[in-house]
Amino acid sequence: MSQSIVAVDRITKRFAGHTAVDALSLTVPPGVIYGLLGPNGAGKSTTIRMILNIYAPDSGTVRLFGEEGTGRDHSGRIGYLPEERGLYPKMRVLDVLLFLAELKGVDRRAARPKALDWLARLGLSDWRLRKVNELSKGMQQKVQFISTILHEPDLLVMDEAFAGLDPVNSQVLKDTVLELRGRGKTILFSTHIMEQAEKVCDHVCIIARGKKLVDGTLADIKRTHGGRHVAIAFDGSGGDSAAAAVLADRKLIAKANDYGQYAELELAPGADAQEILRRLVGAGVRLSRFEQVEPTLTKIFIDLVGPDAARAAAVPEAAAHA
Amino acid sequence: MRKTFAVIRREFIERVRTQWFWVGTILGPLLMAGIIGSQVLLAARKAGDRSIAIVDATTTRFGQELTTQLGAAITRFHLTRIPHAPSTPDSLLGEVEAKHLDGFLLISDSTLEFGTAEYRGSNVSSVADMEQLENGLRRLVFAARLERRGIDTLLVQQAEIRIRLATHKVSGRKLTGESGTQSFLTGFGMAILLFVAILIYGVNVMSSVLEEKTTKIVEVLISSLRPFELMLGKVIGAGAVGIVQLTVWIVSAKVLSGASARMGTGGAGGLGGPGAVGGFQFPQIPTTTLIIFVLYFLLGYFLYAAIYAAVGAMSSTEAEARQAQVPVQLLLMIPYVSFFGILNDPNSSLAVWMTLIPFWSPIATPVRWGASPIPVVELVASLAILLVTVAGVTWVASRIYRVGILMTGKRPNLKELFRWVRAA
């Protein structure tokens, strides 16, 4: 439909003879939850830092909100939660929030009621005048999260979003993220935990060793990667011969295991499961079950990056961040 | 600019809120007041009466004469002559302990022959008392020895004349009304203040950079504003704290110097009182000196703060940073330790070079100015070189800062630093 929120075009970043990100392109449409997935050391953080203009890419371009200017120029519209969390330990909670809002271009006076509101929502009102280092880790996480959304960004970028969060904060984060998406905001986050990504992402991009392996909507990816199996069951009222004719069509079905009342089909390349269903129904076959067997994201992920993940694990974490 | 201002504001407010700021701000003048106060007290104590016994073991009339003449010369010394007996010193010690006596002087024939005498008392640490006593003894022994040779003491007294060398600092073509001692004190004070202030506030910038790096908050900051804006904000913010603190110190110094002048610490008087003793006078600081001081403090601070910011950025831990800043501190120490040389000969080639070399001129120039006027050409050259260096160093430091704040792991070597600076 409209302009993409983030358009990354063949960005490359090298660190001391090691290519962290290699000609990576991705597009984040507006109003989606976009997951940047990959094993440790895949280049997720480096990609995010280039999107935010913390690092300048060695080559390639990043375009935000369909407009000119770097991530820093648009920083007022972006909220960023880095992988390594941290606040000023000796500052008061409210002061930290106001300071970070100021850096996002929000006036202190305008930021104050919003900060107090958020602190109240997350149960931290009594702590607003305490120093950050007097708070528990979980509370600090909440404060940091408030700081990333206080200025009501259009784009929320979270690196390893759920890493290190306790279950309560994890829930708070997920709820807030979904609420933001509901208000038309765009969320880009990286993670290596596929179960989480599968639950919340609309779009994903899987990268390994700095290169993109696949991207698109979650549904598309499932369809194209392993969404190639269909299980059907006949209701036993005949029409088997009609079914056999459909199943024999090699343009639709690469392989079929017919057990009589139940069959497992592997789709031919380019074939659409919906077409098989239509043909079967059209031929008068009565079905009690028709199911596209979807692989989990975890399975797709391991299929795609399995060997790479093993190799990436051999690379020290520091090299990926250096 | 608004974001830089937010950084300045944070840096300033957070620093002013710490206890250390208040301790430093208040303790500085208190320390000064303490020094001046103790000088005043000392001066007051000097005028106090002392009762001293003179234990006379001489076989001549010298002991008797000495007692009368010394008592006449130093009226605040109340002297009693006691003929020497083996038990006298012990019994007198009891008197001193009971505070009936401040002390006792032991004289014998060898006082006249070899100039030896002994004083035991509770006031031996009083420089003024001892100096007066010693001076008085010297004169009397001197006179007695002359007399023994048949020389008229009156003649000697007439021939003898005390030289009083008045030292006045010349600035331009007029006298500044500053004495040599005051010039020295001004220079000394400025050297300490500049060294300490530049060092403290520079290190503050360093630890502030390091704090943001170790807490990882720097990544959030850098996604919002340019590294240079952040660095500039820090340097200005910490510098503003310095200005406030220095202002408090200088104003209180002015007030205190006025107060100490009113209380009058001078007037040693008496026989052989050399005037300088206890004559601590807080120097009057002329406005031009103050302007030079503030100007060079600011430029020197900016120069070193930029370097300290880079040092903070290239380190990963507090310990590493402390180690890395040692060369910087040594660089700043050079003009500080050579301030005596500069004061001694403000127009020597050492002093001139120190004024021109930008890493040293922030301390050396005000010190030199405090001692002697600097030719305008040299002053302009010094300022110009310093300004250019501040700009250049800030540029280099900001390049190192930009790369360093996002770096973890080992500290870069010089080659790597060079690459950071060159990096686009």
Interface residues (C-beta under 8 A of the other chain):
Chain A: R49 L52 N53 I54 Y55 A56 G71 R72 S75 I78 Y80 P82 E84 R85 G86 L87 Y88 P89 K90 M91 D95 F99 L100 E102 L103 K104 G105 S147 T148 A318 H321 A322
Chain B: R2 K3 A6 V7 R10 I13 E14 E211 E212 T214 T215 K216 I217 E219 V220 L221 I222 S223 S224 L225 R226 L406 M407 T408 G409 A424
